[in-house]
Amino acid sequence: MFTDDEADNRIINTALYLQKHTTEGMAVLVTKDINMRLKAKGAGLQYVEDYRSDQLIDDIRLLAKGFYHQESSFWEKVGECESETHGREVIHTVAEELLPGAHINQYLIDDTNDFAGRVLDKAAGKVRFVDLGWERMMGRKAWGIHPKNIYQPWHWMRCLTPISSW
């Protein structure tokens, strides 16, 4: 571990921490900075890559949006589903065909400004998601800032929630 005096050191320390404590996925440092890459490799970071701008996608339509938008009411389309409560969270399980193309950690919204969720799991033709609630999401604030749209609290959740809780 390095001292936290420099921004590069903080980034490398964070990557090393994630590499040591994350059981799912892997910690990858991607940077154009050759000195930072060498420092990270020397510190024991396993995955260090050069950022190459020539590998960017030309057609932005091919990029994932990060959310699934259901036209009209999500709940009217779903009807009944399995639900379970874990403390303050309500987790629903629906047939995979109701959320075509949905993937883990993708957010869910509909046109009613009432429904918001996040996919937790996909297996055996079922999708499990946590009900985030549109109003609860819009009522969140970070650093004293209230969200202007539904997308902002999603990003705040990612910044303020430990990876192990995703």
GILINZI-V167353 format. One record per helix or strand of 3 or more residues. SS is the DSSP state (@ for helix, = for strand). FROM is the first residue (numbers start at 1). LEN is the number of residues. If there is no record, write none. Layout:
{{SS;FROM;LEN} {SS;FROM;LEN}}
This chain:
{{@;7;15} {=;28;4} {@;34;9} {=;47;4} {@;53;3} {@;60;3} {=;67;4} {@;74;5} {=;82;5} {=;89;7} {@;96;4} {=;107;4} {=;116;8} {=;126;6} {@;134;6} {@;150;11} {@;163;3}}
